[in-house]
Each structure stands twice: as structure tokens, then as C-alpha cells.
Amino acid sequence: MDNNVNLNEVSRISSGTSFKGEITCTGDIRVDGKFDGTLNSKGRLVAGEKAVINGDVICQNVDFSGRMDKGTFYVADTLTLKGGCSVTGDLRYKRLQVDLDAKITGTLSVLKDNEFAKAAEKPIEKAEKSDDTGKEE
């Protein structure tokens, strides 16, 4: 089995698309639509100017140009807030880059050594437990 990931593959939530739930991906993801839930990526999240994200975002790197009305970023490496973005929530990161005209309301803090690993495990554990229930509605 080939363990190499094609770096050119990017998951997308396009403009005009609304998604609620959990996303776990091994590569990069781009959001231009609306996402509510938990997004866990081992790659980079790029959120475009029209993106609206609410919930927990757990990624290696984030380039954010959109809007977050409530939520938490857990970024293992660099969180970049682009000019014109609007973020309300908790931002936890290793490094932070903020462009002029980025609007931030919330708590900013550098990640502790084990904090990212704990955040990254939660959605996976939750998804595995819900798969075992066998419940259908």
C-alpha cells in the first residue's frame, strides 16, 4: 500500500455550499462556503473571503480570509489572519501572523506542548464512538 499523499489533492467546500458536521482529512482543505462543526486536517486550511466557519478547527496551518462568529482554532504551526477577515473565538497557535484590517474578538494564546495533540484526538475518538452505536434516526 502506498502511504504517499498527493500534495496537489485539496478537499473543498465551494461557495454556495453549506455543510454541518465533522470533517477529518489527511491533506489540505479549502473552504469558500459555510461550515459548522469540527474540521480536523493534518494539512492546511485555506478559508476564502466568503467562507463562514463556526466550530472547532484543528489544523497544521491556517490561512484565514473569511468569517468565524464563534469557535476555536487549534493550529500546530502558523495561523495567518488575512486583511478583512473577522474572527470571534479562541485562537490557539504556535505562531501567529495578522494582516492589517483583520478583526479579532476573543482569546489569543500560544499552544502548550500537548494541547494540540489532545485537541486533534477528540473528534476522532468521538467519531469512532458514534460509529459503534449502530443507531439510525
C-alpha positions in Angstrom: 0.0 0.0 0.0 1.3 3.4 -1.0 1.5 5.8 2.0 2.4 8.9 -0.1 -0.2 11.6 -0.2 -0.6 13.6 -3.4 0.1 17.1 -2.2 -2.0 18.5 -5.1 -5.2 17.0 -3.8 -7.3 19.5 -1.9 -10.7 18.9 -0.4 -13.1 21.7 -1.0 -16.3 23.2 0.3 -17.3 25.5 -2.5 -19.0 28.9 -2.4 -22.8 28.3 -2.2 -22.3 25.1 -0.2 -23.3 24.7 3.4 -22.0 21.8 5.5 -22.7 20.8 9.1 -20.8 18.0 10.9 -17.3 16.7 11.2 -14.6 16.6 8.6 -11.3 14.7 9.1 -8.8 14.8 6.3 -5.2 14.0 5.9 -4.5 16.7 3.3 -5.3 20.3 2.7 -8.8 21.7 2.6 -10.2 24.9 1.1 -13.5 26.4 2.4 -15.3 29.1 0.4 -18.8 28.2 1.6 -20.3 27.8 5.1 -19.1 25.2 7.6 -20.5 24.5 11.1 -18.8 21.7 13.1 -15.4 20.3 13.7 -12.7 20.4 11.0 -9.6 18.3 11.7 -6.9 18.4 9.0 -3.3 17.1 9.1 -2.7 19.7 6.4 -3.5 23.4 5.7 -6.9 25.1 5.9 -7.4 27.9 3.4 -10.6 29.9 4.1 -11.6 32.3 1.3 -13.1 35.7 1.7 -16.7 34.4 1.5 -16.1 31.5 3.9 -18.1 31.3 7.2 -16.7 28.8 9.7 -18.2 28.1 13.1 -16.9 25.4 15.4 -13.5 23.8 16.1 -10.7 24.0 13.5 -7.8 21.7 14.2 -5.0 22.0 11.5 -1.3 22.2 11.0 -1.6 25.7 9.3 -4.4 28.1 8.6 -4.7 30.9 6.1 -8.0 32.6 7.0 -9.7 35.3 5.0 -13.3 34.7 5.9 -15.5 35.0 9.0 -15.8 33.0 12.2 -18.7 34.0 14.5 -17.8 31.5 17.2 -15.3 28.8 17.6 -11.8 27.7 18.4 -8.7 27.4 16.2 -6.0 24.9 17.3 -3.1 25.4 14.9 0.0 23.3 15.3 2.2 25.7 13.3 1.1 29.0 11.8 -2.3 30.8 11.9 -2.4 33.6 9.3 -5.3 36.0 9.6 -5.7 37.9 6.3 -6.8 41.6 6.0 -10.6 41.9 6.0 -11.2 38.6 8.0 -13.4 38.6 11.1 -12.8 36.1 13.9 -14.7 35.7 17.2 -13.5 32.9 19.4 -10.4 31.4 20.9 -7.2 31.2 18.9 -4.5 28.8 19.9 -1.4 28.5 17.8 2.3 28.1 17.7 2.9 31.1 15.5 0.5 34.0 14.6 0.6 36.3 11.6 -2.1 39.1 11.5 -2.5 41.4 8.4 -3.8 44.9 8.7 -7.6 45.2 8.9 -8.1 41.7 10.4 -10.7 41.8 13.1 -10.2 39.6 16.2 -12.5 39.3 19.2 -11.6 36.6 21.7 -8.6 35.0 23.4 -5.2 34.6 21.8 -2.8 32.1 23.2 0.3 30.1 22.3 -0.3 26.3 22.3 1.1 24.3 25.2 3.2 21.3 24.1 0.4 18.7 24.5 -2.6 20.9 23.8 -2.7 20.4 20.0 -2.4 16.6 20.3 -5.3 16.5 22.8 -7.5 18.7 20.5 -6.6 16.6 17.5 -7.7 13.3 19.2 -11.1 14.5 20.4 -13.0 14.5 17.1 -11.5 11.1 16.0 -12.5 9.5 19.3 -16.0 11.0 19.1 -16.4 9.7 15.5 -15.2 6.2 16.4 -17.6 6.0 19.4 -20.6 7.2 17.3 -19.8 4.6 14.6 -20.0 1.8 17.2 -23.5 2.7 18.3 -25.3 1.4 15.2 -28.2 3.8 15.9 -30.1 5.2 12.9 -32.6 8.0 13.1 
